Amino acid sequence: MRDKPMVVIISTSVDTATDAVIRELDGAGIDHFRFNTEEYPYKGRLTNRINDEEQRVRLGPGGPLNHATSIWFRRLRTPHPPEEVASGIHEYCINEARAALVGSLLGSDGRVMSNPHAIWRAEHKCEQLIVAKKIGFTIPPTTITNDPEEVRQAFARSNGRLVVKPVRRGYVCLGEGDERAVFTSRVREEDLERVDSAQLAPAIYQNLVEKACDVRVTYVDGNLFTAEIDSQSDPEALIDWRRTRDPNLAHRVATLPESVSRMIIELMARLDLRFGAIDLIKTPESNYKFLEVNPNGQWLWLDDQLGFGISRKIADWLAGSS
């Protein structure tokens, strides 16, 4: 048993949120080891030795996973293949490496933010919507389909007020180094003329909900940090506030009704998440509608604009003091 906390962080070298939490850990004098997944398996190393007496897991040159008092499973990033590695071999290596890493994490005795199985489950928006509805959240009428006729019917049922968003992955790779975000978008009448292309990939189609504002709730092990985003003041942000190019889009600290806070805490418990970024809509009547939860979402801009201290709260949890 360690006398001092030891934190192992599974992330990437380009994640600024990880940098912020590490600064908090450094400031508190907490030992930590960062494992950047884009280096694994071609440069990074993992060894998991299992015998009758014990299991010993080591990451890289100095990360004894079994000595960790807490683990932060933050980010997986795919490494670029070496020139001599064929694409099929590269895919095999990546899949095997991830299976070894995640399997080793699941076998650890340390506290984990959050368990990889829980993150994998929670990344499925279909599951999120079902669980949220069961515990009492109102959700927009939703159709998940790749059937063009179902899209036409959803458009008709919504009286032409329909949006579309990805089922799981919020970006698409168009080529080497060219990744594009896939935002929530309005479905227009003219889009139905080429709706047959909808069969290529399922998507989530939801009735467009009138907004007073968007609400982002960052959850850290029972603590809620709530921000209202004045998305309706910017034409580019009306449907998806992430599309704004306004660096000064207004944010404000908010307090949720107790009933909504309770549902969020129950949702996160059912999904077995220690962290999550929850997106809600606040209607002009001050009702709240659930959209989704990102089990490893971003928060740094909220710390910067509103002084929430989310990075510090995560570091406190990892250090065992929260």
C-alpha positions as CSV (number, residue, x, y, z in Angstrom):
1,M,0.0,0.0,0.0
2,R,1.4,3.4,-1.0
3,D,1.7,6.1,1.6
4,K,1.2,8.8,-1.0
5,P,-1.2,9.1,-3.9
6,M,0.1,7.9,-7.3
7,V,-2.0,8.9,-10.4
8,V,-1.7,7.3,-13.8
9,I,-3.1,9.3,-16.7
10,I,-4.1,7.6,-20.0
11,S,-4.2,10.5,-22.6
12,T,-2.5,12.1,-25.5
13,S,0.3,14.7,-25.8
14,V,-2.1,17.2,-27.5
15,D,-4.9,17.2,-24.9
16,T,-4.7,20.6,-23.2
17,A,-7.3,19.5,-20.6
18,T,-4.8,16.8,-19.4
19,D,-2.1,19.5,-19.2
20,A,-4.4,21.6,-17.0
21,V,-5.1,18.8,-14.6
22,I,-1.4,17.8,-14.4
23,R,-0.5,21.4,-13.5
24,E,-3.0,21.1,-10.6
25,L,-1.4,17.8,-9.5
26,D,2.1,19.3,-9.8
27,G,1.0,22.2,-7.6
28,A,-0.3,19.8,-5.0
29,G,2.8,17.7,-5.1
30,I,1.0,14.6,-6.3
31,D,3.0,11.9,-8.1
32,H,1.7,11.1,-11.5
33,F,2.7,9.3,-14.7
34,R,1.2,10.2,-18.2
35,F,0.9,7.6,-20.9
36,N,0.4,9.2,-24.3
37,T,-1.6,6.7,-26.4
38,E,-0.5,8.0,-29.8
39,E,3.0,6.6,-29.0
40,Y,1.6,3.1,-28.3
41,P,2.4,0.4,-29.5
42,Y,5.2,1.6,-31.9
43,K,7.1,3.6,-29.2
44,G,5.2,3.2,-26.0
45,R,5.4,0.0,-24.0
46,L,3.0,-2.0,-21.9
47,T,3.8,-5.2,-20.0
48,N,1.2,-7.1,-17.9
49,R,2.7,-10.0,-16.0
50,I,0.2,-12.4,-14.4
51,N,1.0,-15.3,-12.2
52,D,-0.3,-17.2,-9.2
53,E,1.1,-14.6,-6.8
54,E,0.3,-11.3,-8.4
55,Q,-0.4,-9.1,-11.4
56,R,2.2,-6.5,-12.4
57,V,1.4,-4.0,-15.1
58,R,4.0,-1.5,-16.4
59,L,3.4,1.3,-18.8
60,G,6.4,2.8,-20.7
61,P,9.6,3.2,-18.8
62,G,8.2,4.1,-15.4
63,G,4.5,3.6,-14.9
64,P,3.6,0.8,-12.6
65,L,-0.1,0.6,-13.1
66,N,-0.7,-1.8,-10.2
67,H,0.8,0.8,-7.8
68,A,-1.6,3.5,-8.9
69,T,-4.1,4.8,-6.3
70,S,-6.2,6.3,-9.1
71,I,-6.3,6.2,-12.9
72,W,-7.7,8.8,-15.3
73,F,-8.8,7.2,-18.6
74,R,-9.0,10.4,-20.6
75,R,-8.1,9.9,-24.3
76,L,-7.2,7.3,-26.9
77,R,-5.4,8.5,-30.0
78,T,-4.4,6.4,-32.9
79,P,-0.7,6.5,-33.8
80,H,0.6,7.0,-37.3
81,P,1.9,3.7,-38.8
82,P,5.6,3.4,-39.6
83,E,6.3,3.5,-43.3
84,E,7.2,-0.2,-43.3
85,V,3.9,-1.3,-41.7
86,A,1.1,-2.1,-44.1
87,S,-2.4,-0.8,-43.4
88,G,-3.9,-4.2,-42.5
89,I,-1.0,-4.9,-40.2
90,H,-1.3,-1.4,-38.6
91,E,-5.0,-2.0,-37.9
92,Y,-4.2,-5.4,-36.3
93,C,-1.5,-3.8,-34.1
94,I,-3.8,-1.0,-33.0
95,N,-6.7,-3.3,-32.1
96,E,-4.4,-5.6,-30.2
97,A,-2.7,-2.7,-28.4
98,R,-6.0,-1.2,-27.3
99,A,-7.3,-4.5,-26.1
100,A,-4.1,-5.0,-24.0
101,L,-4.3,-1.5,-22.6
102,V,-8.0,-1.5,-21.7
103,G,-7.8,-5.1,-20.4
104,S,-5.0,-4.1,-18.1
105,L,-7.0,-1.1,-16.8
106,L,-10.0,-3.2,-16.1
107,G,-7.8,-5.5,-14.0
108,S,-6.4,-2.6,-11.9
109,D,-7.3,-2.1,-8.3
110,G,-7.1,1.7,-8.5
111,R,-10.0,4.1,-8.6
112,V,-10.8,4.9,-12.3
113,M,-12.3,8.0,-13.8
114,S,-14.1,6.4,-15.6
115,N,-14.1,2.7,-16.2
116,P,-13.4,2.0,-19.9
117,H,-16.5,-0.3,-20.1
118,A,-18.7,2.5,-18.7
119,I,-17.2,5.1,-21.2
120,W,-17.7,2.7,-24.1
121,R,-21.4,2.2,-23.1
122,A,-22.0,5.8,-22.5
123,E,-20.6,6.9,-25.9
124,H,-23.7,5.2,-27.5
125,K,-26.2,8.0,-27.7
126,C,-29.1,5.6,-28.2
127,E,-28.4,4.1,-24.8
128,Q,-28.1,7.6,-23.3
129,L,-31.5,8.6,-24.6
130,I,-33.2,5.5,-23.3
131,V,-31.7,5.8,-19.8
132,A,-32.4,9.5,-19.6
133,K,-36.0,9.0,-20.6
134,K,-36.5,6.2,-18.1
135,I,-35.4,8.4,-15.2
136,G,-37.7,11.3,-16.1
137,F,-35.9,13.5,-18.6
138,T,-37.8,15.0,-21.5
139,I,-36.1,14.3,-24.8
140,P,-36.9,15.6,-28.2
141,P,-38.9,13.2,-30.4
142,T,-36.2,11.1,-31.9
143,T,-35.7,8.7,-34.9
144,I,-32.5,6.8,-35.4
145,T,-32.4,5.4,-38.9
146,N,-30.7,5.0,-42.2
147,D,-34.0,4.5,-44.0
148,P,-34.7,7.4,-46.3
149,E,-38.5,6.9,-46.0
150,E,-38.3,7.0,-42.2
151,V,-36.4,10.3,-42.6
152,R,-39.2,11.7,-44.8
153,Q,-41.8,10.6,-42.2
154,A,-39.8,12.2,-39.3
155,F,-39.6,15.4,-41.3
156,A,-43.4,15.4,-41.8
157,R,-44.1,14.6,-38.2
158,S,-41.9,17.5,-37.1
159,N,-43.8,19.9,-39.5
160,G,-40.4,20.5,-41.2
161,R,-38.6,21.3,-38.0
162,L,-36.0,18.5,-37.9
163,V,-32.3,18.3,-37.0
164,V,-29.8,15.6,-37.7
165,K,-26.6,14.6,-35.8
166,P,-24.2,11.7,-35.6
167,V,-25.1,8.5,-33.8
168,R,-21.6,8.2,-32.2
169,R,-18.7,9.9,-33.8
170,G,-18.6,13.7,-34.1
171,Y,-16.0,14.0,-36.8
172,V,-15.1,12.5,-40.1
173,C,-11.6,12.0,-41.7
174,L,-11.4,13.2,-45.3
175,G,-7.8,12.4,-45.7
176,E,-4.4,12.4,-44.0
177,G,-4.6,15.1,-41.3
178,D,-8.0,16.4,-42.6
179,E,-10.6,15.8,-39.9
180,R,-13.9,17.7,-40.0
181,A,-16.4,18.1,-37.1
182,V,-19.9,16.9,-37.8
183,F,-22.3,19.4,-36.2
184,T,-26.0,19.1,-35.5
185,S,-27.7,20.6,-38.6
186,R,-31.2,21.6,-39.7
187,V,-32.8,19.3,-42.2
188,R,-34.4,21.4,-45.0
189,E,-37.0,20.6,-47.5
190,E,-34.5,20.7,-50.3
191,D,-32.4,18.1,-48.4
192,L,-35.2,15.5,-49.0
193,E,-34.4,15.6,-52.7
194,R,-31.1,13.7,-51.9
195,V,-32.3,11.9,-48.9
196,D,-31.5,8.5,-50.4
197,S,-27.9,9.1,-49.4
198,A,-29.1,8.8,-45.8
199,Q,-29.0,5.0,-46.2
200,L,-25.1,5.2,-46.2
201,A,-25.0,5.8,-42.5
202,P,-27.5,5.8,-39.6
203,A,-28.1,9.2,-38.0
204,I,-30.1,10.7,-35.2
205,Y,-33.1,12.8,-36.3
206,Q,-34.8,14.9,-33.7
207,N,-37.5,17.5,-33.6
208,L,-36.1,21.0,-33.4
209,V,-36.7,22.4,-29.9
210,E,-37.1,26.1,-29.3
211,K,-34.4,27.4,-27.0
212,A,-33.9,30.1,-24.5
213,C,-30.3,28.9,-24.3
214,D,-28.1,25.9,-24.3
215,V,-26.9,24.4,-21.0
216,R,-23.6,22.6,-20.4
217,V,-23.4,20.7,-17.1
218,T,-19.9,19.3,-16.2
219,Y,-20.2,16.5,-13.7
220,V,-17.3,15.5,-11.5
221,D,-18.2,12.6,-9.1
222,G,-21.4,14.2,-7.8
223,N,-20.4,17.8,-8.3
224,L,-22.3,19.8,-11.0
225,F,-20.8,22.9,-12.7
226,T,-23.6,24.5,-14.8
227,A,-23.2,27.1,-17.5
228,E,-25.9,28.7,-19.7
229,I,-24.7,29.5,-23.2
230,D,-26.4,32.3,-25.0
231,S,-26.5,30.4,-28.3
232,Q,-29.6,32.2,-29.6
233,S,-27.8,35.5,-29.8
234,D,-25.6,34.2,-32.7
235,P,-27.2,33.0,-36.0
236,E,-24.3,30.5,-36.4
237,A,-24.9,29.0,-33.0
238,L,-28.7,28.7,-33.2
239,I,-28.8,24.9,-33.9
240,D,-25.3,23.9,-32.5
241,W,-23.5,26.4,-30.3
242,R,-20.1,24.8,-31.2
243,R,-20.4,26.3,-34.7
244,T,-20.0,29.8,-33.4
245,R,-16.9,31.9,-34.4
246,D,-17.6,34.4,-31.8
247,P,-14.9,34.1,-29.0
248,N,-17.1,36.3,-26.8
249,L,-20.3,34.3,-27.0
250,A,-21.9,35.0,-23.7
251,H,-21.8,32.3,-20.9
252,R,-23.1,32.6,-17.4
253,V,-23.0,30.5,-14.3
254,A,-26.4,29.0,-13.6
255,T,-28.2,26.9,-11.1
256,L,-30.4,23.9,-12.1
257,P,-33.7,23.1,-10.5
258,E,-33.2,20.5,-7.9
259,S,-35.3,18.0,-9.8
260,V,-33.0,18.3,-12.9
261,S,-29.8,18.0,-10.7
262,R,-31.2,14.8,-9.2
263,M,-31.8,13.3,-12.6
264,I,-28.3,14.1,-13.8
265,I,-26.8,12.5,-10.7
266,E,-29.0,9.4,-11.2
267,L,-28.1,9.3,-14.9
268,M,-24.4,9.4,-14.2
269,A,-24.8,6.7,-11.6
270,R,-26.7,4.4,-13.9
271,L,-24.1,5.0,-16.6
272,D,-21.3,4.4,-14.0
273,L,-19.5,7.6,-14.9
274,R,-17.3,9.6,-12.6
275,F,-17.1,12.4,-15.1
276,G,-19.3,13.7,-17.9
277,A,-20.2,16.7,-20.0
278,I,-24.0,16.9,-20.3
279,D,-25.8,19.0,-22.9
280,L,-29.3,20.2,-22.2
281,I,-31.7,22.7,-23.8
282,K,-33.5,25.3,-21.6
283,T,-36.8,26.3,-23.3
284,P,-38.4,29.7,-23.2
285,E,-40.7,28.2,-20.6
286,S,-37.7,27.3,-18.4
287,N,-38.2,23.6,-19.0
288,Y,-35.1,21.3,-19.6
289,K,-34.7,18.8,-22.4
290,F,-31.9,16.2,-22.4
291,L,-29.6,16.0,-25.5
292,E,-26.6,13.9,-24.7
293,V,-23.6,13.3,-22.4
294,N,-20.0,13.1,-23.5
295,P,-18.2,10.8,-21.0
296,N,-14.8,12.6,-21.7
297,G,-16.0,16.0,-22.9
298,Q,-14.1,19.4,-22.7
299,W,-14.4,22.0,-20.0
300,L,-11.3,24.3,-20.1
301,W,-13.1,27.2,-21.7
302,L,-15.6,27.1,-18.8
303,D,-12.8,27.3,-16.3
304,D,-11.3,30.2,-18.2
305,Q,-14.6,32.2,-18.7
306,L,-16.5,31.3,-15.5
307,G,-13.8,30.3,-13.1
308,F,-15.4,27.0,-12.2
309,G,-12.2,25.2,-11.1
310,I,-13.2,21.9,-12.9
311,S,-9.5,21.0,-13.5
312,R,-8.8,21.4,-9.8
313,K,-11.8,19.3,-8.8
314,I,-10.7,16.5,-11.2
315,A,-7.1,16.7,-9.7
316,D,-8.6,16.5,-6.2
317,W,-10.5,13.4,-7.1
318,L,-7.5,11.8,-8.6
319,A,-5.5,12.6,-5.5
320,G,-8.1,11.1,-3.3
321,S,-9.0,14.3,-1.5
322,S,-12.4,14.8,-3.1
